[in-house]
Amino acid sequence: MLSRVLGLVRDMVFAASFGAGGSQDAFVIAFKIPNFLRRLFAEGAFNQAFVPVLTEYRQAEGDASVAKLVRAVQIYLAAVVGGVTLVAVLAAPVIAWLFAPGFHDDGAKLAEVGRFLRLTFPYLWFISLTALSTSVLNSYGKFGAPALTPVILNLCLIASALFLTPLFQVPQTGLAIGVLVAGLLQWLFLWPSLLRTGVWSLSPRYQPHPGVAKIFKLMLPGLFGVSVSQINLLLDTVLASLLVDGSVSWLYYSDRLTELPLGVIGVAIATVLLPRLSALHVSDDSDRFERTLAWAMRIVLLIGLPAMAALIILPDVLLTLLFQYNQFTPEDVIQSASSLAAYAVGLPAFMLIKILAPAFFSRQDTKTPVKIGIQAMFWNMLFNLLLIYPLGHVGLALATSLSAWLNAGLLAWSLRRSGLFPSLPLWMKTLLRIVFACLVMSLLLLYLKNIAWLQMPGDILGRARVVACLVFAGAGSYMLALLVARLGFSELKHP
């Protein structure tokens, strides 16, 4: 929660200082490419492949074997990602040309993407080692320190925006430096917690371990399967560069608001869920496996559905409060609000993917999510082509949401065919109660928004009061409706 709130503060600073379009579009692309790869590793394929294998060797051979495994993986990962990073830094203009096709006619803007990439891409090396550290700590039941590492990124970027950017002719250069510094600090921050596990060291001494090949064999298909939604978002950015100036930034700011519930609940539950499901699979406890997955679904739906409704109803209100200052204009709010509502349509699906995919990876099955991911990827591109012409950047956001629902649905169907998807009694009653509560909340918010929006003040404190009233009214009506629908605490308790 702290990380996501600071992320909003960071984006408020960005919007007020740099607005949308121009060099800010160039920085967004240069930041999104390594940040996409961060999610691929830190919250995606590496974690999904590494944790089940580590859990297996820990239960079978003990901590001594785990220490050898961690050391070997660390050396391999540092070498492979280091090579990728070096090539990317040297080929930054080529990468800029590939990922920003809409800037081909603007040589200065395209050159800025390349210059920013040379500063932001080394972040990938540090964050990949941070991902390894996070996976080790999560496997040992330590979630606090890894969860705080994104806070460091946000603090670095806020400080860079306030203090570094005025030192450069192109202010966003300071932001790119802040990304690089954040990567180093995030990795260093985890060292004390890692040393206390007793299975990690900085020793360069290499000892072969059979688990390394197993991890990378599981990881390679998982790179695609678990990260389809992130690939779709990256494709949105590439296509948005072909649209009017500002489209890249509008998608960025709207995506950032969907990241709050997704990061706080979706990613957090997925982080805790994978080690738990891996242990249940190793112990062959299919009943608790199913009930644990059902618990995760209930929690995700409890948060995801009302968040979707609120973001569809109040996108302009929230964006006005958070971003409409200085360089961020009312037109930017209107454009960002449209794409925010489109992204919100897929928010529950994004969250469900985060918890359904670990059900496969805990069983060391990476092929099924890959096959499903390929289908979702195809449909996303088809939706993009169908919707970008009539809807512009909003069509790109809507295409991503539609493909996310397809992805989540296919994952659920595949689990059901395998006999692992939770039976209807474990989640259907809860879903019906949540839908009822969402309808009550939505009707109230629609009524109040028409009153509040006419009186939206120009000052930040006045805007905050209006939005606070809407938020408290929405949350209060939602919880009251859940009580009326008799949602019990037992439905939310971990099995």
C-alpha positions in Angstrom: 0.0 0.0 0.0 2.8 2.4 0.9 4.5 1.7 -2.4 1.3 2.3 -4.5 0.5 5.5 -2.6 4.0 6.8 -3.2 3.6 5.7 -6.8 0.6 8.0 -7.1 2.6 10.8 -5.4 5.4 10.2 -7.9 3.0 10.5 -10.9 1.3 13.6 -9.4 4.8 15.2 -9.4 5.4 14.0 -12.9 2.1 15.4 -14.2 2.5 18.8 -12.5 6.1 19.2 -13.6 6.1 17.7 -17.1 2.5 17.2 -18.2 1.9 15.0 -21.2 3.6 14.8 -24.6 7.1 15.9 -25.7 10.1 14.7 -23.7 7.7 13.1 -21.2 6.4 10.7 -23.8 10.1 9.8 -24.6 10.9 9.1 -20.9 7.7 7.0 -20.4 8.8 4.7 -23.2 12.4 4.5 -22.0 11.1 3.7 -18.5 8.5 1.3 -19.6 10.8 -1.1 -21.4 13.1 -2.0 -18.5 10.1 -1.7 -16.1 8.2 -4.2 -18.2 11.2 -6.6 -17.9 11.3 -5.9 -14.2 7.7 -7.2 -13.9 8.6 -10.1 -16.1 11.3 -11.1 -13.6 10.3 -9.7 -10.2 6.6 -10.5 -10.4 6.6 -13.0 -13.2 8.4 -15.8 -14.8 11.5 -16.0 -12.6 9.6 -16.0 -9.3 7.1 -18.5 -10.7 9.8 -20.9 -11.8 12.3 -20.4 -8.9 10.0 -20.7 -5.8 8.6 -24.1 -6.6 12.0 -25.6 -7.4 13.6 -24.0 -4.3 10.7 -25.3 -2.1 11.2 -28.8 -3.6 14.9 -28.9 -2.8 14.5 -27.3 0.6 12.0 -30.0 1.7 14.0 -32.9 0.1 17.6 -31.9 0.8 17.6 -29.0 3.3 19.2 -25.6 3.5 22.7 -26.7 2.4 21.3 -27.6 -1.0 19.3 -24.4 -1.2 22.5 -22.4 -0.6 24.2 -24.1 -3.5 21.2 -23.5 -5.7 20.9 -19.8 -4.8 24.6 -19.2 -5.5 24.5 -21.0 -8.8 21.4 -19.2 -10.0 22.8 -15.8 -8.9 25.9 -16.3 -11.1 23.9 -17.5 -14.1 21.3 -14.7 -13.8 23.9 -12.0 -13.3 25.8 -13.2 -16.4 22.8 -13.6 -18.7 21.0 -10.3 -17.7 24.4 -8.5 -17.7 24.9 -9.5 -21.3 21.4 -8.4 -22.3 21.9 -5.1 -20.5 25.2 -4.4 -22.2 23.7 -5.2 -25.7 20.7 -3.0 -24.9 22.8 0.0 -23.8 25.0 -0.3 -27.0 21.9 -0.7 -29.2 19.7 1.9 -27.5 19.0 3.8 -30.7 17.8 0.6 -32.4 15.6 -0.3 -29.5 14.1 3.2 -29.5 13.4 2.9 -33.2 11.7 -0.5 -32.6 9.5 0.5 -29.7 8.7 4.1 -30.7 7.7 3.8 -34.4 5.5 6.9 -34.1 8.6 9.0 -33.4 10.4 8.1 -36.6 9.4 11.5 -38.1 10.6 13.4 -35.0 14.4 12.7 -34.8 14.9 14.7 -31.7 12.2 12.8 -29.7 13.5 9.5 -31.0 17.0 10.4 -30.0 15.8 11.3 -26.5 14.3 7.8 -26.1 17.7 6.3 -27.0 19.6 8.6 -24.5 17.1 7.8 -21.7 17.4 4.1 -22.4 21.1 4.1 -21.9 20.4 5.4 -18.3 17.3 3.3 -17.5 18.3 -0.1 -19.0 21.0 -1.0 -16.4 18.2 -0.9 -13.9 17.2 -4.3 -15.2 20.5 -5.9 -14.0 20.0 -4.7 -10.5 16.3 -5.5 -10.3 16.9 -9.0 -11.7 19.2 -9.7 -8.7 16.6 -8.1 -6.5 14.0 -10.5 -8.0 16.2 -13.4 -7.0 16.6 -12.0 -3.5 12.9 -11.5 -3.2 12.1 -15.1 -4.3 14.5 -16.5 -1.7 13.0 -14.3 1.1 9.4 -15.2 0.1 10.3 -18.9 0.1 11.4 -18.5 3.7 8.2 -16.7 4.7 9.8 -13.2 4.8 7.6 -10.8 2.8 8.1 -7.4 4.5 11.5 -6.3 3.2 10.8 -7.4 -0.5 7.4 -5.6 -0.4 9.2 -2.4 0.6 11.7 -2.3 -2.3 9.3 -0.6 -4.7 9.0 2.2 -2.1 12.7 2.9 -2.8 12.0 3.3 -6.5 9.2 5.8 -5.9 11.2 7.8 -3.4 14.2 8.0 -5.8 12.0 9.2 -8.7 10.2 11.8 -6.5 13.6 13.1 -5.3 15.0 13.1 -8.9 11.9 15.0 -10.2 12.3 17.7 -7.5 16.1 18.1 -7.2 17.8 16.5 -10.2 15.7 17.5 -13.2 16.4 21.3 -12.8 20.1 20.5 -13.4 19.6 19.3 -17.0 18.6 21.0 -20.2 16.2 18.1 -20.8 14.7 17.6 -17.3 13.7 14.0 -17.8 17.4 13.1 -17.9 17.3 13.5 -14.1 14.4 11.0 -13.9 16.4 8.4 -15.9 19.3 8.8 -13.5 16.9 8.3 -10.6 15.7 5.0 -12.1 19.3 3.7 -12.2 20.1 4.7 -8.7 16.9 3.1 -7.4 17.9 -0.2 -8.9 21.1 -0.3 -7.0 19.5 0.8 -3.7 16.7 -1.8 -4.0 19.2 -4.6 -4.2 21.4 -3.3 -1.4 18.3 -2.9 0.8 17.7 -6.7 0.8 21.2 -7.8 1.8 20.7 -7.8 5.6 17.5 -9.9 5.3 19.1 -12.3 2.9 22.2 -12.9 5.1 19.9 -13.8 8.0 18.4 -16.7 6.0 21.8 -18.4 6.0 21.4 -19.5 2.3 22.8 -16.4 0.5 26.2 -14.9 0.1 28.1 -12.8 -2.4 30.7 -15.5 -2.9 31.6 -15.9 -6.6 32.5 -19.5 -6.0 30.4 -21.6 -8.4 29.1 -25.1 -7.6 26.9 -26.9 -10.2 23.4 -27.7 -9.1 20.7 -29.7 -11.0 18.0 -27.2 -10.0 19.5 -24.5 -12.2 18.6 -26.2 -15.4 15.2 -27.1 -14.1 14.5 -23.4 -13.1 15.6 -22.0 -16.5 13.7 -24.7 -18.3 10.5 -23.7 -16.4 11.3 -20.0 -16.7 11.7 -19.7 -20.5 8.1 -20.4 -21.4 6.9 -18.7 -18.3 8.5 -15.5 -19.5 5.7 -15.2 -21.9 2.8 -17.0 -20.2 2.7 -15.1 -16.9 3.3 -11.7 -18.4 0.9 -11.5 -21.3 -1.0 -8.6 -19.7 2.3 -6.7 -19.3 3.3 -7.4 -22.9 -0.1 -6.1 -24.0 0.4 -2.9 -22.1 3.8 -2.5 -23.7 2.3 -3.0 -27.1 -0.3 -0.3 -26.2 2.6 2.1 -25.7 4.2 1.1 -29.0 1.0 1.7 -30.9 0.2 4.8 -28.9 3.4 6.4 -30.3 1.7 6.3 -33.7 -1.2 8.5 -32.4 -1.5 12.1 -31.5 1.1 13.7 -29.2 0.3 12.9 -25.5 -1.3 9.5 -26.2 1.6 7.6 -24.5 1.4 9.7 -21.4 -2.4 9.5 -21.2 -2.2 5.7 -21.3 0.6 5.8 -18.7 -1.4 7.9 -16.2 -4.6 5.9 -16.6 -2.7 2.6 -16.2 -1.0 3.9 -13.0 -4.4 4.2 -11.3 -5.4 0.6 -12.1 -2.0 -0.4 -10.6 -3.1 0.6 -7.1 -5.7 -2.2 -6.5 -3.7 -4.6 -8.7 -0.5 -4.1 -6.8 -1.9 -3.9 -3.3 -4.2 -7.0 -3.6 -3.4 -8.9 -6.8 0.4 -9.0 -6.6 0.4 -9.2 -2.8 -1.8 -12.3 -2.7 0.0 -13.9 -5.6 3.3 -13.4 -3.8 2.0 -15.2 -0.7 0.0 -17.8 -2.7 2.8 -19.3 -4.8 5.0 -20.7 -1.9 1.8 -21.9 -0.2 0.5 -23.8 -3.3 3.9 -25.2 -4.0 4.1 -26.7 -0.6 0.6 -28.1 -0.8 1.5 -29.7 -4.2 4.6 -31.2 -2.8 2.6 -32.7 0.1 -0.1 -33.9 -2.3 -2.9 -32.1 -0.4 -5.3 -31.4 -3.3 -8.2 -30.5 -1.0 -6.4 -27.6 0.7 -4.9 -26.7 -2.6 -8.4 -26.1 -4.0 -9.6 -24.3 -0.9 -6.6 -22.0 -0.8 -7.1 -21.1 -4.4 -10.8 -20.4 -3.7 -9.8 -18.2 -0.8 -7.5 -16.1 -3.1 -10.3 -15.8 -5.7 -12.8 -14.5 -3.0 -10.3 -11.9 -1.8 -9.5 -10.7 -5.3 -13.2 -10.4 -6.3 -14.0 -8.6 -3.0 -11.5 -5.9 -3.9 -11.4 -6.1 -7.7 -15.1 -5.7 -8.6 -15.8 -2.6 -6.5 -12.5 -1.1 -7.7 -13.6 -1.7 -11.3 -16.9 0.0 -10.7 -15.4 3.0 -8.9 -12.8 3.6 -11.7 -15.4 3.3 -14.4 -17.7 5.8 -12.6 -15.2 8.3 -11.2 -12.2 8.4 -13.6 -12.4 12.1 -14.3 -12.9 13.0 -10.6 -9.9 11.0 -9.5 -7.6 12.3 -12.3 -8.6 15.9 -11.6 -7.7 15.5 -7.9 -4.4 13.7 -8.6 -3.0 15.2 -11.7 -4.7 18.4 -13.0 -2.1 20.9 -12.0 0.3 23.2 -13.8 1.4 21.3 -17.0 -1.5 18.7 -16.9 -4.5 20.3 -18.6 -8.2 19.6 -18.4 -7.9 18.1 -21.9 -5.3 15.7 -20.5 -7.8 14.7 -17.8 -10.6 14.0 -20.3 -8.3 11.9 -22.5 -6.8 10.0 -19.6 -10.2 9.4 -17.9 -11.5 7.6 -21.1 -8.6 5.2 -21.2 -8.7 4.7 -17.4 -12.3 3.5 -17.6 -11.3 1.2 -20.4 -8.5 -0.3 -18.4 -10.8 -0.6 -15.4 -13.1 -3.0 -17.3 -10.3 -5.6 -17.2 -9.1 -4.9 -13.6 -10.7 -8.0 -12.0 -9.3 -10.1 -14.9 -5.7 -8.7 -14.4 -6.1 -9.7 -10.7 -7.4 -13.2 -11.4 -4.5 -13.9 -13.8 -2.1 -13.1 -10.9 -3.6 -15.8 -8.8 -4.7 -18.4 -11.4 -1.2 -18.6 -13.0 0.5 -19.6 -9.7 -1.8 -22.6 -9.6 0.0 -23.9 -12.7 3.5 -22.8 -11.8 3.2 -24.3 -8.3 2.9 -27.7 -10.1 5.8 -26.8 -12.4 3.5 -26.5 -15.4 4.6 -23.6 -17.5 3.4 -24.9 -20.9 -0.3 -24.4 -20.3 -0.2 -20.7 -19.4 2.1 -20.1 -22.4 -0.4 -21.7 -24.8 -3.2 -19.6 -23.2 -0.9 -16.5 -23.4 -0.3 -17.0 -27.1 -4.1 -17.0 -27.7 -4.6 -13.9 -25.6 -1.8 -12.2 -27.3 -3.3 -12.9 -30.7 -6.7 -11.6 -29.7 -5.2 -8.5 -28.1 -3.6 -7.5 -31.4 -6.8 -8.2 -33.3 -8.8 -6.1 -30.8 -6.1 -3.4 -31.1 -6.5 -3.3 -34.9 -10.3 -3.2 -34.7 -10.5 -0.5 -32.0 -7.5 1.8 -32.5 -9.1 3.5 -35.6 -12.5 4.4 -34.1 -11.3 4.9 -30.4 -7.7 5.9 -30.6 -5.7 5.3 -27.4 -9.0 4.3 -25.6 -9.3 1.4 -28.0 -5.8 0.2 -27.1 -6.8 0.2 -23.4 -10.1 -1.6 -24.1 -8.3 -4.2 -26.2 -6.0 -5.0 -23.3 -8.9 -5.4 -21.0 -10.8 -7.7 -23.3 -7.8 -9.9 -23.9 -7.2 -10.1 -20.1 -10.7 -11.5 -19.6 -10.0 -14.0 -22.3 -6.7 -15.0 -20.6 -8.3 -15.3 -17.2 -11.2 -17.3 -18.6 -9.0 -19.8 -20.4 -6.8 -20.3 -17.3 -9.9 -21.0 -15.2 -11.2 -23.4 -17.8 -7.9 -25.3 -18.0 -7.8 -25.6 -14.2 -11.3 -26.9 -14.2 -10.5 -29.6 -16.8 -7.6 -30.6 -14.6 -9.9 -30.9 -11.6 -8.1 -28.1 -9.7 -10.4 -25.1 -10.2 -12.5 -24.5 -7.0 -16.0 -25.9 -7.1 -18.9 -23.4 -7.3 -19.9 -23.7 -3.6 -16.5 -22.4 -2.6 -16.9 -19.0 -4.4 -20.2 -18.5 -6.1 -22.2 -17.3 -3.1 -19.5 -14.9 -2.2 -19.5 -13.6 -5.8 -23.3 -13.0 -5.8 -23.1 -11.0 -2.6 -20.2 -8.9 -3.9 -22.1 -8.2 -7.2 -25.1 -7.0 -5.1 -22.9 -4.8 -3.0 -21.3 -3.3 -6.1 -24.6 -2.4 -7.6 -25.7 -0.6 -4.5 -22.3 1.3 -4.3 -22.5 2.2 -8.1 -26.0 3.6 -7.9 -25.0 5.8 -4.9 -21.8 7.0 -6.6 -23.6 7.9 -9.8 -26.0 10.0 -7.9 -23.4 11.7 -5.7 -21.0 12.3 -8.7 -23.6 14.4 -10.5 -23.9 16.6 -7.4 -20.2 16.7 -6.4 -18.8 17.3 -9.9 -20.9 20.4 -10.4 -19.2 21.8 -7.3 -15.6 20.5 -7.9 -13.4 23.3 -6.5 -10.2 24.5 -8.1 -7.9 24.2 -5.1 -6.4 20.9 -4.0 -7.9 20.8 -0.5 -11.4 21.5 -1.9 -11.0 18.7 -4.5 -9.7 16.4 -1.8 -12.8 17.0 0.3 -15.1 16.2 -2.6 -13.2 13.0 -3.5 -13.0 11.9 0.1 -16.7 12.2 0.5 -17.2 10.1 -2.6 -14.7 7.5 -1.5 -16.1 7.2 2.0 -19.7 7.1 0.7 -18.8 4.4 -1.8 -16.8 2.3 0.6 -19.4 2.7 3.4 -22.3 1.7 1.1 -20.3 -1.2 -0.2 -19.5 -2.6 3.3 -23.1 -2.0 4.5 -24.5 -3.8 1.5 -22.1 -6.7 2.2 -23.5 -6.9 5.7 -27.0 -6.9 4.4 -26.1 -9.7 2.0 -24.6 -11.6 5.0 -21.0 -11.9 3.8 -19.4 -13.8 6.6 -15.9 -13.5 8.0 -15.4 -17.2 7.5 -15.6 -16.6 3.7 -12.6 -14.4 3.9 -10.5 -16.5 6.3 -7.6 -18.4 5.0 -8.4 -22.2 5.0 
